[in-house]
Amino acid sequence: MKVAQLVEYGSPLALRELADPAPEPDGVVLAVLASGICRSDWHAWHGDWGWLAGQIPLPRTLGHEIVGEVVAAGPEVRSVAVGSRVTVPFHLACGACAHCRSGHANLCDHMQALGMSRDGGYAEFVDIPNADFNCVPVPESVSSVAASAIGCRFMTAFHAISGQGRVRPGEWVAVHGAGGVGLSAVQIAAAAGASVIAIDLDPGKLALAEKQGASYTVDASETADVPAAVQELSDGGAHVSIDAVGSRTTVVNSVLSLRKGGRHVQIGLTSSEDAGQIALPIDVLTTRELSVIGSHGNPHSSYPQLLSLVDSGKLAPQDIVRQTVPLARAGQVLAEMSDFGTSGITVIDRF
């Protein structure tokens, strides 16, 4: 099979021919139909996350936003049939630990990160363990390209908005960063009945945010005090503020954008510049009684609700996909992410 592999941090991906994978006893092999190119892949490409014991071993086939057709199944698989079209959460889970049993498989004690701790979807085929638990059927009405976004960015935004952020109709939501996950958060929050303010440095991305339902946008490149702008637009501050970037500036701006009793939800992971350590305005947290909430992926148990909303047309991940590319261009897209030169979601759909 053809794969695009990371063989040296920060260097072009290597296009290689590898043996086709075989399924594990409880697993399946997918013929990959679509695979998103995510900013988390960019972090992995740079060798980030050593501070989380998360620097990926090399060589590694990246890709954790996938949709595929089941072409082989192990003898222990019971509920996933050959020929099925499925997606999988990027956080592959065991299904047996306390977190999995309580509906929080995104916190699995034995998690394997697709495209990080095991080879992923920048390939013609990928093997998925514990298929009965990890494979999620894709509705016929949802295209493979659209569904690939559900493997990470769209489902991550869904959990941040509806789960961790507990966004309610009529609330104000600020979204810092209008990349793939930020645009997803804008769309999902707007669909939930919230008024959304999108913040970014790129006017083009802010225009995309407006198309996804943002009521207002703030150009951070031209605004001296982003939190003050959000406070003014929302008549006192956001009820929920999402940081979809993971930089010192966006984290602090997000916290300071909140009204009293507000909820800051952190999606974006940091890069080597901050290495996981960002100081918070702790006195503001105290005097405004603010909450700081982490949000990682999306529990397996939340997929039925998410997919039903996509199937009904209330949510539209396909609207955030800006381009599709062949496998050979994956490395070029990663390089373009270094200066935030991409917009929306890019999907590999030709292998």
N, C-alpha and C positions, 0 to 999 in steps of 0.2 A: 504494500500500500504506500501511497505518497503521504509524506508528513512534512510539516515545517517545524523544525526543532530549534530550541535555544541551546546553543553549544558554548557560548561565551557571553557573559553579561554585557549588554549594551552593543553587541555586535549584530550584524545581519543574521536573520534566521537561516538555517541550513535546510535546503530542500533535499529530502532523502527518500530512499525506498527502503521500507522495513517489512518484515514478515507480518502478515495479517494476524491480529490477535485471536486467541481462542477464549471462549467464555469460562469463567470460574464455575464451580459446581452450582453456586447459587446466583450466578450472574448471566448477563447477556452481552452480545456484541451488537453494536449499532453501526449501520452504514450512515455516516453523518450527512445530513441534508442541509444543515445550516449551522454556523458557529460564529457567535459574536466576537468581536475584538474589543475587549473591555480595558478600562484604565487599570484594573487590577493586573491584567496581563503586562501592561507597561511597567508597573511596579516590579513585577517578577522579572521582567526583561532587564531591569536596572539592578537586580540583586538586592532589592529592599527587603525589609522586615526581618533582618537578622536579630533585631531587638525583640521580636516576638517569637524567636526560634522558627521563623517562617521563611527564611531564605531558601529558595528551591534548589534541590540538587540538579546537577547537569550531567548529561544532556536531558532535556525535558521537552516534551510536546505540550505546548500551551493550549489554552482553550477550555473555558468552563461554562460557556453559554451555548448549549447545544440542543438540537433536535435531530433525531435519527430514526431510521426504520430498523426494527429488530430483525437481524438476519441469522442469529444463532442463539440458543439458550442452553444453559447447563441443566443437568438432570434434576436438580432440586428446585428449579423455578416452577411455580404453580400458576401465577396469575398474569404473567406477561407472555403473550403469544408471538411467535415469529410472524412478521408482517405488520405488527403494530407500529404506529408512529408515536414516539414518546419524547418528552423532555425529562431532564433530571435537575434537581437542585445542585448547585456547585458544591455544597457541603454534603457529600455522600455520608450517610449515617448507618449505624449498626442496627437500629431498630429495637435494641434490647436493653440499653442502659436506662438509668432513671430519667434522664432528660428526654430520650426518645419515647419512653413509655408514657410520659406526662404531656406529650404533644409539643415538645421543644427540641425537635431533632436538629435544629440549627445550632444547638449547643452540645451536640453529641460528644460523649467522652472519648469516642473512638473514631472521630471524624477523619475522613480522607478528603482532601480538597482536590477536586477535578482540575487537571491542568497545572497543579502545583505540587502536591505530594504524590500524584500519580499522573500518567500521561493523559492528555485531554483531546480536545476536538479539532485542533489544527491538523486534521488527518482524515483520510477516507473512512477509517473505521476506528471505533473506540470501545473498550470493554468496560462494563459497568457492574460493580459487585452488588450483592444483596438486591437483586433487581426487583423482587416483589415489593420491597419497601421504597426503593429509590426511583423507580420509573413511574412517570406521571403521564397518563394518556393525554394526547393533544386533541381537542375537538376538531371535527372535520372542517368547521367553518374558519379555523385559525390557520393561516399559512405557516409554513415552516420558518420562513424568514421572520415573521412576526413573533412566532413562539420562541425563537432563539433568544429574544430579549428577555423572556420570562425566566431564563436560567440564572440570571444574576441581577442586572440593573433594574428591570421593571419589578421583579418580585422583591428585591431589596427595598425599593421605594415604597412598595405596597405595605410591607411590614413596618417600615418607619412611619408611614402616615396613619395606617389603620390600626396597627398593633401597638408599637411603642409610643407613638405620638398621640394616639387616641383622638384624632382630629374629628371634630363634630361640625355639623352644618352651622354656618354663621360665624365660625371662628376665622381669625386671621392667621395665615401661614406664610412665613418667610422662607424662601429656599435660596441658600447661598451656593452658587455654582449651577450653571445651566448646561452641563454636559449631559451624557446619557442618563445617568441616575437622577440628576437634578430635574431634567425635563420630564422624566417619568414621575417624579414627586409632584411637579406642578400639575400634570394631567390628573393624577390620582386625587390630589387634594381638591382640585377644582370640581372633579366629578363627585366628591364627597360633600359638596356644598360650601366649601371654604372660599374665602377671598384670599388670593395668592399674590404675594410680592416676590418676584424673581430678581436676583442680584447676580451680576456677572461683570467681567471686564470687557466683554466682546458684544458690541451692538447687534451683530448678526445672531448670536445665540439668544440674546434677549428678545429679538424678533420671533425666534422659534418658540420661546417661552410664552409669548403672547398668543401664538397659535394653539398652544396646549392649554390655554385657559387662564394665564396670569392676568390679574386685574391691573397690576402696575408692575413696572420694571425700574430697577435702579442700576445705572451704569457706574460701577465702582471706580472706573478709570477717571471719571469726571466728578465724583462726589467725595468731598473731603471727609464727611462723617456719615458713613453708611448706616450705623444704628440710628442716628438722629433722623435720617431720611425715612427709615422704616417706621420709627415711632410716629412721625408726622403723618405718613400715608395711612397708617392703621389706627390713628386716633388713640395713641397710648402704648403701642407696641404689639407685637405678634403674640398670639396665644401659644403657638408652636413655631419654633424656628429650626430648620434643618440645615446642617452643614454637610454638603455633598462633595466637599473638596478635601479637607484634612490638612489645611495649612494653619499656621498661627493666626494669621489675619482673619480668615473666615471663621475659625472657631470662636475667637473673641467677639467678632462682629455679631455672630449668631446669638451668643449669650446676651450681649448688650442690646440686641434688637427686641428682647422680650418685654412684655408688660409684667406687672406683678403677678406672681403665681404661674408664670409661663413655663413651658417645657422645651428645653433644648435637646434635640435628637441628633446624635453624631453617627453619620454613615461613613464619611470619608476617612480612610486610614492615612496616616502621615507618610511622608517620604523621608529620605536620609537627612534632609535639612533639619527636621525636628525629631526624628528617630523616636516617635512615640511620646515625647514629653512636651506638653504645651501648658503654660501657666494660665490659670483661670482667674477672673476678677472675683475672688472669693467673697469680698465684702458685699458686692452687688448680689451675688447668689444668696447671701444670708438675708440682707435687708429687703430684698424683693421676694424672698421665698421661692426661688427658681429651682427647677429640677433639671438635672443633667442625665440623659438617658442614652445608653449605647444601643445600636441596632445592627444586627448581623444577619444578613440573608433573610430567609423567610421560612418559618416552620413548615415541614411537609404537610402538617394538618391544615394549613391555611390555603393550600393550593386549590382545593375544590371551590372555595369562595372566589379566589382570584380568577380562575379559569371560567367560572360561570359568568363573571362580570365581563370578561373578554369575549366569551361566546355570545353574550347578549348584545354586544356592541357598546356597552356603557364605558368600557375601557378599550383603548386602541393602541397597543404597543407598536403596531406597524407605522403609526404616524410619526414615530420618533426615529425610525430607520431612515437614514439619509443616503446611504449608498451600499451596494453589494459589490464584492470583489472576488477574484479568484484566489485560491490558496497561495499562489506565488507572490501576491501583493501584501500578505499579512505583515511581513517585517517592515515594509514601507509605511504602512498605516501606523504601526507602533512608533516609528521614528517621528512621524508627523505629530504624535501626541506630546512630544517633548516640549513643543512650544504652543500646545493647545490648538494645533492647526486642524483638528477634526471637529465636526459638530454632530450632535445626535448620536446615533448608533450605526456602526459599520458592521456588516455581516458578510462572512465568507459563505458563498453559496455555489461555488464551482470548484471541484476538487480534482 
